[in-house]
Amino acid sequence: MSDWTNVIQATTMHDPISGAINTPIQLSSTFNQPDFDNFGHFDYARSGNPTRESGEAAVAKLEHGKHGYLFSTGMAAISSILFTLSAGDHIVVSKHVYGGTFRLLTDILPRWGITHDMVDFSDLDAVAAAITPATKALYIETPSNPTLHITDITAVVRLAKVHHLFTIADNTFLSPFLQKPLDLGVDIVVHSATKFLAGHSDILAGAVVVNRSDLADKIYFIQNAVGATLGVLDTWLLLRGIKTLGVRMTHASRSAQKIAEYLAAHSKVTRVLYPGLVNHEGYAIQMKQANSGGAVLSFDVGSEAHARTVVEALKIPVFSVSLGAVETIISYPPKMSHAELNAQALANVGISPGLLRFSVGLEDTDDLIVDLEQALAQI
Ligand SMILES: *Cc1c(COP(=O)(O)O)cnc(C)c1O
């Protein structure tokens, strides 16, 4: 079935009791057990509830997975995956991961004896060299935030299989509408559903989707034990947001492509990072594993002072953290998403002082280009 139909089918309920086509919001923390010996499908809402279950089925369907889990935030989802590891375990992680993931890996997990190495995943020999007898998993994020590095998912999966490792992919930047890592052999897909899945800068949410039942059991165990679950009101908003995922991703990524081409030709812009540009180093891989370049790009205006000028001059985008929403969001990663990294760590991952991240929303493309034109003219 086409993704367009799948998105609607996954979020349309046929409630057997009322016929409601939207998932009912079941505000109940506990469920009556009619039989002393045999309990029903739901008992306590942390362990499961009908609204969250609908949302979990929806994200699983979108990612072509069998089991979905919803968490209170993307970081809760990522932590819950990593909590399946034990003291002594090691993982190899792309050095281009989200700042919050970096913080979890460097400041929390080592205290529990879970270690990692960060490697440039475009160099598979370096990835292979980082694998030790204690390594359990490979963790990737593609495209990466905010430098839009592309990782060859199929090649990473192949390497993981050779070493009997499982693979984790953060698919936040493209959403399942543009890329489906499980179809490419990844074991665990994770999302900050705060971004494109929810799509309206209104809720925080995280999602995990898997096919393997052994991994599903482990993740469900952690979800229930740790309890960072998504509330029912937020689940409803997530489902509402997902209904328009297809139209949002299609419009925003077409717009991003045009804006990237415009910026690439602009004399004040020193580089544009967008995997839909033919001269982007990851272009061929991106076109093989995803449907487009996505809706996020980054561009460099040469210095922090220029970045400030552009941000202050732009009229349409909001200047904020986050991405993947109906409104265009411009952010300055060194002070925002990657504030955890010191100057050396920023340089190491290619976040230069003039780099701005641009998450394209649903405004008119030409209006955004006109706005960029007047802002860049002030440099
Ligand atoms: C935002 C983000 C996260 C963290 O998600 P939260 O919902 O903010 O907790 C993880 N990965 C990526 C790629 C993100 O953009």
The ligand as a Gaussian input file, in Angstrom:
#p B3LYP/6-31G(d) Opt

LIG

0 1
 C       15.158000      16.573000      18.927000
 C       15.932000      15.353000      18.609000
 C       16.098000      14.331000      19.569000
 C       15.573000      14.461000      20.990000
 O       14.185000      14.448000      21.026000
 P       13.312000      15.215000      22.155000
 O       11.909000      14.946000      21.710000
 O       13.699000      16.654000      22.112000
 O       13.646000      14.590000      23.461000
 C       16.775000      13.199000      19.178000
 N       17.287000      13.060000      17.938000
 C       17.164000      14.027000      17.004000
 C       17.755000      13.821000      15.655000
 C       16.486000      15.199000      17.304000
 O       16.373000      16.162000      16.380000

